Amino acid sequence: MLNDIKVFGFWIYLMTDLVVFAVLFATFVVLRNNTFGGPSGHDLFSLPQVFAETMLLLTSSFTCSLVTLAAHREQRGRMMFWLFVTFLLGAGFLILELQEFSHLIAQGDSWKRSGFLSAFFTLVGTHGLHISIGMLWMIVAIFRLWLRPLSPACLSQVLRFAFFWHFLDFVWVFIFSVVYGMGILS
């Protein structure tokens, strides 16, 4: 019964997160042409870097699926291994995203410059914050798997993490398409 409540609470959380991202996307779409005489996405975005970020995140989605498969088979060692690989891929993604942010800020294109950049940093930064939370969740899950025997509660936690991670991949596909795709093409 308690686990059912946790799963229900998790789904409520995930749906509220979906609403948050929907509002951030709507804000970005409204403000994407408000450059205040500054650069637009076409001037700023590097398709090779964004493509590398995307490949890292989509590969991490695949390895996260392998975590789920190992969980269904109750293979604790494989769960820890694939969680670690997923963590490394997420870290690579986050490093590239932070490099992009620091490059933009260093050239004077911070969130203060225009409505477009403010919406960009808020949307992409919120996604990056969620990636960081997912990485922390993975560390906790790895230590729990290492220190405790498998239990239904532990497996449920890992499966909820997998849903969360796949949700972030889903959001990134929209960021890639709407923010970067429309920005580069316009």
C-alpha positions in Angstrom: 0.0 0.0 0.0 2.8 2.5 1.0 4.6 1.7 -2.3 1.4 2.4 -4.3 1.2 5.8 -2.6 4.9 6.5 -3.5 4.3 5.5 -7.1 1.2 7.7 -7.3 3.0 10.6 -5.7 5.9 10.2 -8.2 3.4 10.3 -11.2 1.9 13.5 -9.8 5.4 15.0 -9.5 6.2 14.0 -13.0 3.0 15.6 -14.4 3.7 18.8 -12.5 7.2 18.8 -14.0 5.6 18.4 -17.4 3.5 21.5 -16.7 6.6 23.4 -15.7 8.4 22.5 -18.9 5.3 23.3 -21.0 5.2 26.8 -19.5 9.0 27.3 -20.1 8.6 26.1 -23.7 5.7 28.5 -24.2 7.7 31.4 -22.7 10.6 30.6 -25.0 8.5 30.4 -28.1 7.0 33.8 -27.3 10.4 35.4 -26.5 12.6 33.7 -29.1 12.5 36.7 -31.5 13.0 39.3 -28.7 16.8 39.7 -29.1 16.9 43.4 -28.2 19.3 43.9 -31.1 21.6 41.1 -29.8 22.3 37.7 -31.3 19.7 35.2 -32.1 19.9 31.4 -31.9 21.3 31.3 -35.4 24.2 33.4 -34.4 24.9 31.5 -31.1 24.2 27.9 -31.4 26.7 25.3 -32.5 25.0 22.3 -34.1 27.9 19.9 -33.6 28.0 20.6 -29.8 24.3 20.3 -29.4 24.3 17.1 -31.5 27.0 15.7 -29.2 24.9 16.6 -26.1 21.9 14.9 -27.8 23.8 11.7 -28.5 25.1 11.5 -25.0 21.6 11.9 -23.5 20.0 9.5 -26.0 22.7 6.9 -25.3 22.1 7.4 -21.6 18.5 6.6 -22.2 19.5 3.3 -23.8 21.8 2.5 -20.8 19.0 3.4 -18.5 16.8 0.9 -20.3 19.5 -1.7 -19.5 19.2 -0.7 -15.8 15.4 -1.4 -16.1 16.0 -4.8 -17.8 18.5 -5.8 -15.1 16.1 -4.7 -12.4 13.3 -6.9 -13.9 15.8 -9.8 -13.8 17.0 -8.8 -10.3 20.6 -8.6 -11.4 22.1 -6.2 -8.8 25.6 -6.1 -10.3 24.3 -5.2 -13.8 22.0 -2.6 -12.3 24.9 -0.9 -10.6 27.1 -1.1 -13.7 24.5 0.4 -16.1 23.6 3.1 -13.5 27.2 4.0 -13.4 27.5 4.1 -17.2 24.3 6.2 -17.3 25.8 8.5 -14.7 28.9 9.0 -16.8 26.9 9.8 -19.9 24.8 12.3 -18.0 27.9 13.9 -16.6 29.3 14.2 -20.1 26.0 15.9 -21.2 26.1 18.3 -18.3 29.7 19.2 -18.9 29.0 20.1 -22.5 25.9 22.1 -21.4 27.9 24.0 -18.8 30.7 24.7 -21.4 28.0 26.1 -23.7 26.7 28.4 -21.0 30.1 29.6 -19.9 31.0 30.3 -23.5 27.9 32.4 -24.0 28.4 34.3 -20.8 32.1 34.9 -21.5 31.2 36.5 -24.9 28.6 38.7 -23.2 25.5 36.8 -24.1 24.1 36.0 -20.7 20.5 35.8 -19.6 20.5 39.6 -18.9 21.0 40.5 -22.5 17.6 39.8 -24.0 14.3 38.1 -23.5 15.4 35.4 -25.9 18.5 34.6 -23.9 16.6 34.8 -20.6 14.1 32.3 -21.8 16.9 30.1 -23.3 19.0 30.0 -20.1 15.8 29.4 -18.0 14.5 26.5 -20.1 17.8 24.8 -20.8 19.1 25.5 -17.3 16.0 24.0 -15.7 16.6 20.8 -17.8 20.2 20.8 -16.7 19.2 21.1 -13.0 16.9 18.1 -13.5 19.8 16.1 -15.0 21.9 17.0 -11.9 19.1 15.8 -9.7 18.9 12.6 -11.7 22.6 12.1 -11.3 22.3 12.5 -7.5 19.5 10.0 -7.6 21.8 7.5 -9.4 24.5 7.9 -6.8 22.0 7.2 -4.0 20.6 4.2 -6.0 24.1 2.7 -6.6 25.0 3.0 -2.9 21.7 1.5 -1.8 22.2 -1.4 -4.3 25.8 -1.9 -3.0 24.9 -1.8 0.7 21.5 -3.5 0.8 20.0 -6.7 -0.6 17.5 -6.3 -3.4 14.0 -5.6 -2.2 10.8 -4.7 -3.9 11.1 -1.1 -2.6 14.7 -0.8 -4.1 13.5 -2.1 -7.4 10.6 0.3 -7.4 12.9 3.2 -6.7 15.2 2.2 -9.6 12.2 1.9 -11.9 10.9 5.4 -10.9 14.3 6.8 -11.5 14.2 5.2 -15.0 10.9 6.9 -15.8 12.3 10.2 -14.6 15.4 9.9 -16.8 13.4 8.9 -19.8 11.2 11.9 -19.2 14.3 14.2 -19.2 15.3 12.6 -22.6 11.8 13.3 -23.9 12.1 16.9 -22.8 15.5 17.2 -24.4 14.2 16.0 -27.8 11.8 19.0 -27.7 14.6 21.4 -26.6 16.8 20.1 -29.4 13.9 20.6 -31.9 12.3 23.8 -30.7 15.2 25.7 -29.2 18.2 24.6 -31.2 16.5 23.4 -34.4 14.4 26.5 -34.8 17.2 28.7 -33.7 19.8 27.4 -36.2 17.3 27.3 -39.0 15.9 30.8 -38.5 
